[in-house]
Amino acid sequence: MRKWQALLTSRGMVLAGLIISGFSFTSVAYQQPRASMPDIEEVATDLYLLAASWPPVDRWTGGNTAVFVTESGVVLVDTKLPGYGQDIIDQVKTVTDKPITMIINTHTHFDHSGSNTEFPSSVVFVAHENTRANMARATCDPVTNCAAFKGENESYLPARTYSTKLSLFSGQDQIDLYHFGPGHTDGDSFVVFTAARTMHTGDMFQRMNVPFIDVVNSGGNATEFAETLAKARAGISNVDRVIAGHSNTVLSWDDFSRYTDFHREFLTTAQDGKEAGRSVDEIANAFASRPYPGFEISLEGVKTNMQAIYDGQ
């Protein structure tokens, strides 16, 4: 346990969300202290947030969960780490007596789909087609979480998938799902609650940081990451509030836009450095030394993502 906590502390990263590319996830990832679920927080009419409650590590429950109360039932976006299904159900009951009828997974990682199998079998699961494919793989690193959906749990694989856009429900209940290409994984969804003018980004926008891009395990692409963000900014409209994958506070569209610009600069810096024949270490050190107000800049994360761009990944 101390080894795991020390790893997180030294790298300043969050398991699947922020650990550097290439780290081998083992069963130790599931052995951290169990944290109490944070109280549910109202974001807009009928829309609530169960935050990741990070930092510190012993308060981390996984990625942010959105709770949306529709006319026919409750829709969740992401289900945190394994073991939090009942906690989520209990928190939902504090705001509505309607049943949970649908769960949308923004991507496959175990801190976002970890409690899927702890909900009633009647729940409909929705995800991008590549996320379903990742969940259904015969074998995978634990971060991808495919082992959770084997045997009788295969029924928890997403029954409804899409390619580029999917609209669910209508009117005040409408939810739009968008996929703009590879980024954090190859199956990331941006989830927009249209009436609430709020978007859940999953880990395409973890928080104001240099993110973990899962090139090794789940089809992420550091070179395409900035372009996918730019496509999302151009292709999504009428959003004011943003639920990021690992921010304890609700952010704004302007925050998302600044994050998009930051990663365009990151990509350009890496590509220009490679073309000029400069080393990854040289470019990364120079980039990390610049002031970026409001951003968390990890030199190790900068080097990892720049190396992936140098490698064309």
C-alpha positions in Angstrom: 0.0 0.0 0.0 2.7 2.5 0.9 4.5 1.6 -2.4 1.3 2.4 -4.3 0.7 5.7 -2.5 4.3 6.7 -2.9 4.1 6.1 -6.6 1.0 8.3 -6.9 2.5 11.0 -4.7 5.8 11.1 -6.5 4.3 11.4 -9.9 1.4 13.6 -8.9 -0.9 11.5 -11.1 -4.1 9.6 -10.8 -4.0 5.9 -11.6 -5.5 5.4 -15.0 -6.3 9.0 -15.4 -2.8 10.4 -15.0 -0.1 7.8 -14.7 2.6 7.9 -17.4 2.2 5.8 -20.5 3.7 2.4 -20.2 3.2 1.8 -16.5 2.0 -1.7 -15.9 -1.2 -1.8 -14.0 -1.4 -4.7 -11.6 -3.8 -5.9 -8.9 -2.2 -3.3 -6.6 -4.3 -0.7 -8.3 -7.3 -2.2 -6.6 -5.8 -2.3 -3.1 -5.8 1.4 -2.2 -7.8 2.5 0.9 -11.5 2.6 0.3 -12.6 6.3 0.3 -16.1 7.6 1.3 -18.3 8.7 -1.6 -18.5 12.5 -1.8 -22.0 14.0 -1.4 -24.0 14.5 -4.6 -23.8 18.1 -5.9 -26.4 19.9 -8.1 -24.9 21.2 -11.3 -28.1 22.2 -13.1 -31.8 21.3 -13.1 -32.0 17.5 -12.9 -28.2 17.2 -13.3 -25.8 16.3 -10.5 -22.2 15.4 -9.9 -20.5 12.8 -7.8 -17.0 14.1 -7.9 -13.7 12.1 -8.0 -12.8 13.5 -4.5 -9.1 13.8 -5.4 -6.6 14.7 -3.9 -5.5 13.1 -1.6 -5.2 9.5 -2.8 -7.2 8.0 0.2 -10.2 10.1 -0.9 -10.1 9.0 -4.5 -13.2 7.2 -5.7 -12.5 7.2 -9.4 -13.5 9.4 -12.3 -16.4 11.9 -12.1 -19.9 10.5 -12.3 -22.7 12.6 -13.7 -26.3 11.8 -12.6 -29.1 13.0 -14.9 -32.8 12.6 -13.9 -35.0 12.1 -16.9 -38.7 11.5 -17.1 -38.3 7.8 -17.5 -35.3 7.2 -15.1 -31.8 8.1 -14.1 -28.9 8.2 -16.5 -25.4 7.9 -15.1 -22.2 8.8 -16.9 -19.3 6.6 -15.6 -19.3 4.4 -12.5 -16.0 5.1 -10.8 -13.7 2.4 -9.3 -14.9 -1.1 -8.5 -16.9 -1.3 -5.3 -18.8 2.0 -5.6 -22.0 0.8 -7.2 -24.1 0.8 -4.1 -22.6 4.1 -2.9 -23.7 5.7 -6.2 -27.2 4.2 -5.9 -27.5 5.5 -2.3 -26.5 9.0 -3.4 -28.9 9.0 -6.3 -31.7 8.1 -3.9 -31.1 11.3 -2.0 -32.3 13.4 -5.0 -34.9 11.1 -6.7 -36.8 7.9 -6.2 -36.5 7.0 -10.0 -34.5 3.9 -10.9 -31.2 4.0 -12.7 -32.0 2.9 -16.2 -29.0 3.8 -18.3 -25.2 4.1 -17.9 -23.0 5.8 -20.4 -19.3 5.1 -20.2 -17.0 7.8 -21.6 -14.3 5.2 -22.1 -13.2 1.8 -20.9 -10.8 2.6 -18.1 -11.4 0.9 -14.7 -11.8 4.1 -12.8 -14.7 5.1 -15.1 -16.3 1.6 -15.7 -15.2 -0.1 -12.5 -18.7 -0.4 -10.9 -20.7 -1.2 -14.0 -21.3 -4.8 -12.9 -22.7 -3.7 -9.6 -26.0 -2.3 -11.1 -29.2 -4.1 -11.9 -29.2 -6.2 -15.0 -32.0 -4.1 -16.4 -29.7 -1.1 -16.9 -28.9 -0.3 -20.5 -25.2 0.4 -21.1 -24.1 2.8 -23.9 -20.6 3.6 -25.2 -18.6 4.3 -28.3 -18.1 1.2 -30.5 -14.3 1.2 -29.8 -14.9 1.3 -26.1 -17.2 -1.7 -26.3 -14.5 -3.5 -28.4 -11.9 -2.6 -25.7 -14.2 -3.9 -22.9 -14.8 -7.1 -24.9 -11.1 -8.0 -25.5 -10.0 -11.5 -24.6 -7.1 -10.1 -22.5 -5.9 -6.6 -21.6 -4.0 -4.7 -19.0 -6.1 -4.1 -15.9 -6.5 -0.4 -16.7 -8.6 -1.3 -19.8 -10.9 -3.3 -17.5 -11.9 -6.1 -19.9 -11.6 -8.8 -17.3 -14.6 -7.3 -15.5 -16.9 -8.3 -18.4 -16.2 -12.0 -18.7 -18.5 -15.0 -18.1 -21.9 -14.0 -16.8 -20.8 -10.4 -16.7 -20.6 -10.3 -20.4 -24.2 -9.0 -20.2 -22.8 -5.7 -18.8 -21.0 -4.9 -22.1 -22.6 -1.9 -23.8 -25.7 -3.0 -25.7 -26.0 0.3 -27.6 -23.0 1.8 -29.4 -22.4 4.5 -32.0 -19.7 5.7 -34.4 -19.6 9.5 -34.6 -22.8 10.9 -32.9 -25.7 9.5 -31.0 -28.7 11.4 -29.6 -30.7 9.9 -26.7 -34.2 11.0 -25.6 -35.6 14.4 -26.6 -36.7 17.7 -25.3 -35.4 18.5 -21.8 -34.1 15.0 -21.5 -31.9 15.0 -24.6 -28.3 13.7 -24.4 -25.9 13.9 -27.3 -22.8 11.7 -27.5 -20.0 12.7 -29.8 -16.8 10.9 -30.8 -14.2 13.0 -32.7 -11.3 10.6 -33.0 -8.5 9.0 -30.9 -7.2 10.9 -27.9 -7.1 9.6 -24.4 -8.2 6.2 -25.8 -9.6 5.3 -29.2 -13.2 5.3 -27.9 -13.7 8.6 -26.0 -17.2 10.1 -25.8 -18.1 13.7 -25.1 -21.5 13.6 -23.4 -23.7 16.8 -23.7 -26.8 17.4 -21.6 -28.4 19.8 -24.0 -31.0 21.5 -21.8 -28.5 21.9 -19.0 -25.9 23.2 -21.4 -23.4 21.0 -19.7 -20.8 18.5 -21.1 -19.0 15.6 -19.5 -15.7 15.1 -21.2 -14.4 11.9 -19.6 -10.6 11.9 -19.7 -10.3 13.9 -22.9 -10.3 16.8 -20.4 -9.2 15.4 -17.1 -8.6 18.7 -15.5 -6.2 21.6 -16.3 -3.1 19.4 -16.7 -0.8 17.4 -18.9 -2.9 14.3 -19.2 -2.2 10.6 -19.3 -2.8 9.4 -22.9 -3.2 5.6 -23.0 -1.2 4.8 -26.1 -0.1 1.4 -24.8 -3.3 -0.2 -23.6 -6.5 1.4 -25.1 -5.7 3.0 -28.4 -4.9 6.5 -27.3 -3.0 8.8 -29.6 -0.8 11.7 -28.4 -0.4 13.1 -31.9 -4.2 13.2 -32.5 -5.1 14.3 -29.0 -5.0 18.1 -29.8 -6.9 17.7 -33.1 -9.6 15.6 -31.4 -10.0 18.4 -28.8 -10.1 21.0 -31.6 -12.8 19.0 -33.4 -14.9 18.8 -30.2 -14.6 22.6 -29.7 -15.7 23.3 -33.2 -18.4 20.6 -33.3 -20.1 21.1 -30.0 -22.1 24.3 -29.2 -24.4 25.8 -26.5 -22.3 24.4 -23.6 -21.6 26.6 -20.6 -20.4 24.1 -17.9 -18.0 21.2 -18.2 -17.7 18.2 -16.0 -14.1 17.1 -16.5 -12.9 13.5 -15.9 -11.0 14.3 -12.7 -11.8 17.8 -11.5 -13.6 18.2 -8.1 -15.1 21.4 -9.4 -17.3 22.1 -12.4 -15.4 23.9 -15.0 -16.4 26.3 -17.9 -16.4 26.1 -21.6 -13.7 28.8 -21.6 -11.6 26.3 -19.5 -12.1 23.6 -22.1 -11.2 26.1 -24.8 -8.0 27.1 -23.0 -7.2 23.4 -22.5 -7.6 22.8 -26.2 -5.3 25.7 -27.1 -2.7 24.5 -24.6 -2.6 21.1 -26.3 -2.4 22.6 -29.8 0.7 24.5 -28.5 2.0 21.3 -26.9 1.7 19.4 -30.2 3.3 22.2 -32.3 6.2 22.5 -29.8 6.9 18.8 -30.0 6.6 18.6 -33.8 8.8 21.7 -34.3 11.4 20.3 -31.9 11.5 17.0 -33.7 11.8 18.7 -37.1 14.7 20.8 -35.8 16.5 17.7 -34.5 16.3 18.6 -30.9 15.9 15.9 -28.2 12.7 15.1 -26.3 14.4 16.0 -23.0 15.5 19.4 -24.4 12.1 20.3 -25.7 10.2 18.9 -22.7 12.4 20.8 -20.2 11.9 24.0 -22.1 8.1 23.5 -22.3 7.7 22.6 -18.7 9.6 25.7 -17.6 7.2 28.1 -19.2 4.4 29.6 -17.1 1.0 28.2 -17.7 -1.3 29.8 -15.1 -3.9 27.5 -13.8 -2.3 24.4 -15.3 -0.6 21.4 -13.5 2.6 20.8 -15.4 4.4 17.5 -14.7 7.8 17.2 -16.4 7.5 13.5 -16.5 4.1 13.7 -18.1 5.4 16.3 -20.6 8.3 14.0 -21.5 6.0 11.0 -21.9 3.5 12.7 -24.2 6.2 14.4 -26.3 8.0 11.1 -26.7 4.8 9.6 -28.0 4.5 12.5 -30.5 8.1 12.0 -31.6 7.3 8.3 -32.2 4.2 9.2 -34.2 1.8 7.7 -31.6 
